Amino acid sequence: MTPDPGTELETLHSAAQDIFLQALGACDIGKAFDRHLHFEGTSLIRHPSSALKAVTIPLGSYKKVFIISFGKAGMSMLNALLDRLPKKVHVRGVCSAPEAPKKRNWRIRYFTGGHPLPNEESFAAAEAALKLLKRARKDTFIFFLISGGGSAMLELPRNPKISLEDTIAFHETLIASGATITEINTIRKYFSAVKGGRLALAAPAAEKLSLLLADVPLKDLGAVASSPTLPDQSTLEECREVLARYHLLDKFPSAVREYFESIPPEVAAETHGATAEEAFAHTQFDTLLSNHDFVNAARDRAQQLGFRVVIDNACDDWDYADASRYLLKRFHELRAEHPRLCLLSSGEVTVNLSPQPGCGGRNQQFALTSAFDLAKYEGQPLAILSAGSDGIDGNSPAAGAIADTTTISRARAYHFDPESNLTRFDTCPLFSALGDTIMTGPTGNNLRDLRILLATREEAK
């Protein structure tokens, strides 16, 4: 029950999906590798356009080369690197990604990690990674390929008495808390045996290069997968403050609560002592792709389609309803001046889930909330797309959804109660019935979410 073909709304639906899909295509991981590095013989050359100065790394001089790849783009990043590695460089590695590979490399141990909640494979992958890293010495070079989602796909509690079941409940509580991703990661770093720089600490003498797909603001690169290989800038006091502000201890399983209540000061000191100094002195990092690349590619495509483009990322990490109100206010102000407008907003919004949420995710929640505002302008060509670059929105099979000025009336015509769907966080069935979900399947990438607000002509107020 999408808008009739040939109408302005249908044109906007097509334009929004085109902008989103073109932006995804522009952020190809293999091309990103080629922009940042290449090989000459057995030497790795990092390009001067990268985050750091140009540098040559003679991989052939190392006796061992390890690869630890994890996150939603874990498989894509691993394959991109393996395809480019010289044949003379023999590697061993661990990969934890959302899906099993179609073709396995016998030198790599593959795990299907869970997301948004860890699973048995997440634990097994973390144990395998730590075991491999213990074999690293000064003659070892390690590639860490890190992308968003890695916090769940590579996980192991510091306290071995904490079970998988308790760890899942711990992650579930954090996701539903309404805390920002930065706040959640601050807590995760003190819970986990692999986060907060502890993967780097597991191989202090080895040379290490972390290649990141940043699903966080560039100013906070340490939040990617909860900073497994970079120095932890947070403090135990900050962790305790976040726990108190969201009343989390009472919501955790007893084993997790007891752990946090008894964390000794030396836990925080682990990532700041002499061993940490050595580990991080031998660590380099580079950002292959970021959310900026994603939104800038969307901007370029929208401009090609003739839209006046404005980018506003101010509502990153806001509550979804607050973000909707803010962006729609800005949208209506801007479209009064620009007849053909595209307002882009990247980053993520937060959702404080109900105890038993339905099927959906933050993007569809944002889209349906926005649809109530757009309903006031029925008859006008206005549309909003909100979708995730990973192709997965919450617990739904969709990447996100499109809403327009007719969404609410069409939903009611299909006997939905949009207010109830919104309250129950059950948005995917509604958008699916309307034909307005964005279905990409898992993309093997993860550069945060994109919101696209489109208008095609100025309307009288």
N, C-alpha and C positions, 0 to 999 in steps of 0.2 A: 504493500500500500504506500509506496513511495510517491512523491509528487508526480503528476502526469508528465510524460516525456514531452520535451519541447517547451515547458514552462520555465520561467526565470528561476524558480526554486530548483527544478531539476538541473538546470545549468549550473547553479551554485553548488549543488551536491557534487556534480561531476568535477567542478573546478577545485573544490576542497579536497576531494580524494586524489585528484591529480597532483596537487601541491604536496600533499602528505607522501604519496608514493614516490614522486620524483625526488623529494628530500631524502627518503630512505635509500633510493638507488644511488644518490650522489655520495652517500656515506659508506661505500663499499670498503670492507676491511682490507682486502688484498691491495687495493689502490692506496689505502692509507699507509700500509707497510712500505710500499714503493716510494711514497713521498718522503718517508722518514728515514729509511735505511736501505742499503743494498750490500751485496757481497762481492768482493774481489778476491778470487781464490778462496782461501779459508778465513779471510779477514772480514769482519763486519764493519761497514762504514756507516756511521750515523751522520746524516745530513746536517749542515749548519742551520737549516730552517727549523730544526727540531727545538725542543725546549732548552737544550743545552748546546754548547759549541760543538762543531764537527769533531768527531773522534774516531779513531781506528782501533778496533778490538781484534787482536790476532787469535781467533778461536782455535786455530791449529796448534797453538802453543799450550793449550790446556789438555790435561789427560782425560778429564771428564766434562761433559756438557749435559746439564739437566734442564728439563722444561717442566714447570708447574703451571698449568693453565686451568682456570676455573671461573665460573660465572655464566651468565646467559649467552655470552659470546665466546665461551671457552672453546668450543669445537671450531668455530670459524677462525679464531685467532690462532689456535694450534695448527690447523691445516694451512693457513696462510704462511706461517713460519716454516713448517716442514716443507712446503712446496718451494721455498726459497733457500733453504739451507743447502750448502754444498754437500755432495754425496760423501765427501771425505770426513765430514763432521758427524760422528756417531753420537747419538743422544739416548738418554733414558728419561722417562717422564711420567707424569700423572696428569690426567685430565678429568675434571668434574664439570659436566655440562647437563642441560635439560634432557637431552636425548642421547641414546647410544649411537655410535658411528655406523654408517653403512659399510665402511671399509676400515679395518683396524690396522694400525701400525704395531707390529709385535714389540717394538721398543717402548710403547706407551701403555700404561695401565689406565683403563677407562672406567669411569664411574658415572652413573646417572643420578646426580645430586637432586635433592628436593628443593622446590621453591613455590610459594614464599616460606614454606616451613622445611627444615632439614629432615632428612630421612636416614635410614641405615647406610645408604651409599654415601651420604654427606660425611658421616662419621668415618666410614672406611677410607674415603678419599683423603681426609685430613690425616688419618693414621699413616696411610701410604706415603703422603707427602713428607710428613715429619720423619718417617723412617728413611726415605731417600735422602733427605737433607742432612741427616746425621752422617752420611757417607761422604759429605762434601769436605774438601780440604782447600788449601791455598791453590792447588792445581786444578780447581773446579770452577767452571763458569755456569751460572744459573740464569735462565730466562724465567721470569715470572710474568705470565700473561693474565691480566686481571680485568674483569668486567663486572658490572653491576649484577646483583643476584648472588655473588660469591659469598656473601655473609651466611647464606643458608646452604649453599651447595658444598662448601668446605667448612665444616664446623666440628668442634670437639671441645667439651667443657674443660676448664682447667682442673676442676675437681672431678676425678674419675668416679666418684660416688654418685654423681648426677647422671641419671639415665637418659636415654633417647626420649622417652615419653615426657620426662620433666623438661628436657631441652626444647621439645616441640611446644609445650605449654608456655615456656618462657618466651619463645619467639612470637607465639600467637598473642600473648598479652602485650608485648611491645607494639606489634602491628596495629592492634585495636586501641591503643592507648591515646591516640591523638597527638603524641609527641612527634617532633620533626625528625627527619632522617638523621640529622646531625646528633640530636639528643639520643636517639635510639642507638646509634653507633657508639656513642660515649659509654653506654652501658654494656654493649656487646664486647667492647675491648677488654673489659675487666672480667668478663665471664669466660672468654674463649682462650684456648691454648694456641690458636693460630692467628688471632687478630691483634691489633695494636702493636704491630711490628714484630710479632713473635715468629713469623715464618723466616724473616731475615735473621733473627737471633738464633734460629736453629742451625744456621750455617754461617757463623760469624766471620770466618776467615776467607770464605769463597767470594769471588767477584760476582756481582749480581746486577742484572738489568731488569727493571720492572717496566713493562709496556702496558699502558692503561687505556681502556675505553671508559671515559669519564661520564658516569651517569649522575654526577654531582656538579655544583658550581666549581669553576676552575680555582676559585680562592680556597676551596675546601677539598683538595684532591685526596687528602687523607681519609675521606669518608668512603671512597670507593672500596666496596667489600670490607668495610671497617678497618682499613689501613693495615693489611697484613705484613707489608714489607717496608713501610715508611715509619719514621719516628712518631710516637704517640704524643701529641701536644696536649692532650686532656689530662686532668688530674683526678685523683680519687675523690677529692672534695666535690668536683663538678659532677661526677657520677652519682654520688650520694644526694646531691641537690636535685638532680633530675628524678631519681627514685622517689624522693620525698614529694616533689611538686606534683607528680602524677599518681601518688599513692600506690606505687607499684609493688612494694614488698608484700603487702597483704594479698595481692592478687597472684603472686608467684607460688609454685609448688613449694612445699615445706623445705625440701632439700636445696632448692635455689635460694629461697629466702634466708636460710641459715648460712649459706655460703656468703651472700652479700653482707650479712650482718657481722661476719667474722673475718672479712678480708683484711689481712695485715698490711701495714705500710710497705713492706718489702715487695709486695706484688706490684705496686706502682713503680718501685725503684728498679724492677727488672729491665725496663726499657730505657733506663737513664744511666746505668752504670758503665764500667769499663768495657764489658763485653758488648754492650749496646753501641758504644762509641766505635768499637772495631767493626761491628756488623754494618752500621750505617755508613762508615767511612768507605766501605767497599760496595756501596749500593748507588746505582744510578737509576733514573727513571725518565720516562718520556710519555707524553700523552699522544696516542695515535689519532684518536677522534674524541670529540667532546660534544656536548649539547650545543655549543656555539656553531660547530660545523653543521649540525642538523638544522638549526633554525636559520642559519645564513643560506643554506641550500633551498629552504622553503621560501625565503625572501626572494631569492633569484628567480625561482619558478613563478611566484606570484607576480613579479614585475614583468616577466615575459608574457603573462596572461593579461597584462594591462591594468593591474591593480596598483593603487597607491598603497605602499606598505609602511606600516608602523609596527615596531617591535617593542613590547612592554613585558619585561620579565619580573616586574616588581612583586607579583603575588606568589613567587616561588616559595613552597613550603607552607602556604596559608591553608586554612580550612577551606574545603571545596566551595562552601556556600559564600564565604567572604570573598574568595577569589572570583566567583561568578558575578557577584554584585559589583565588584571593582571593575572587572573587565567590561561588563556590559555598560556601565556608566561611561567608561572611556570610549567604548565603541559607538555609543549613540552620540556622544559629543563630536567624535571625529567624523562620522559619516554625514553629519550636517554640513561639513566643510568639503568633504571629498566624495563625490558621487559613486566612485568605484573604489571601495576600500577593502583592504586586507589587514586586519589587526592580528599579529602573531604573538603568542606568549608561550615560552618554553619553561621547562622545569616540572616539578610535581606538586600536587595539592595533597592535603592530608584528609583522612576520613576516620572518624571515631565510630567504629562499627558497633551495631547492636549485638546482643548476645547470640542471636541466631540469624545472621544475615542471609539474604537470598543469593541469587546469582548476579554478579556484576563486578564493578571495580570503580576506582576513583574517576576514571575518564567518563564512564557512562553516568556516574552519579553527578558529575559536573555538567554533562550535557543535558540531563533531564532537569536539573535545577535551572539551568539557563533557559530551557524551553518554556518555563512558566513566564519568564520575562518576555521572551519573543512572542508569546501568544497575544500580548497586548498590541502587537503590530501586524496582525494577520492581514494578508493582502499585500504586504511589502516583501521584497526580495532580500531576506536576511537569513543567514544560516551559520551554524557553529559546528565545527568538528573538533573533537578531543580524542586523542588516541596515543598509545604508547609505542615507542620505536621498537620494543621487543616483540610486539605483536600479541601481547597477552595483557588483558586488563583484569586484575584481581583473580577471582576464581572462575571467570567466564572464558569461553573460547574466542571471544572477540578482542581486537586491539583497542576498540573504543566505539564511538557512535557519532552520528550527525543529528543535530536538532535544528528545526526551523520554526517559522511562525505558525505552522499547522500541526506540529508534533502532538501537542496536547489534545487538540480536537480530533485528530486521527486516532490517537490512543483511546479516547473515550468512545469513538465510533466502533472500536474493536472490543468494547466492554472492559477496558482497563480502568483502574482507578489510579491515575498517575501520582497523586499525593501519597497513596498507600505504598505504591512501588518505591517511591523515594524514601519513605520512612523505613521500609523494611530492607533497604539496600538490595532491591530485587529488580534492577533496571534492565538486565539483558533480555529477559523474556519480552518486555515491552518493545524494546528497539528491534529485536529479532522479528517480531510480528509485523512491525512497520517496514521491515526491509532496510533499516537504517543503521545496522551495525557495520563496523569496519572489520573485515575478515582478511587477515594476511597470513595467519598461522605464525608460529614462532619464526622470527626473522634471523636469529643468530647474531643479533646486534642488541645494543642497549644504551641509548643516548637520551634517556628520559622521555618525557611526554611533550606533545605539541598541541596547542590549541589554536585553531584557525577560525577567525570571525570574519565573515564576508558580507558585503553589501554591494549592490550594483547600481543604485541610483539614490540621489538625495530625495528625501521625503519631507513634506511639510510637517512641522511639529504640531 
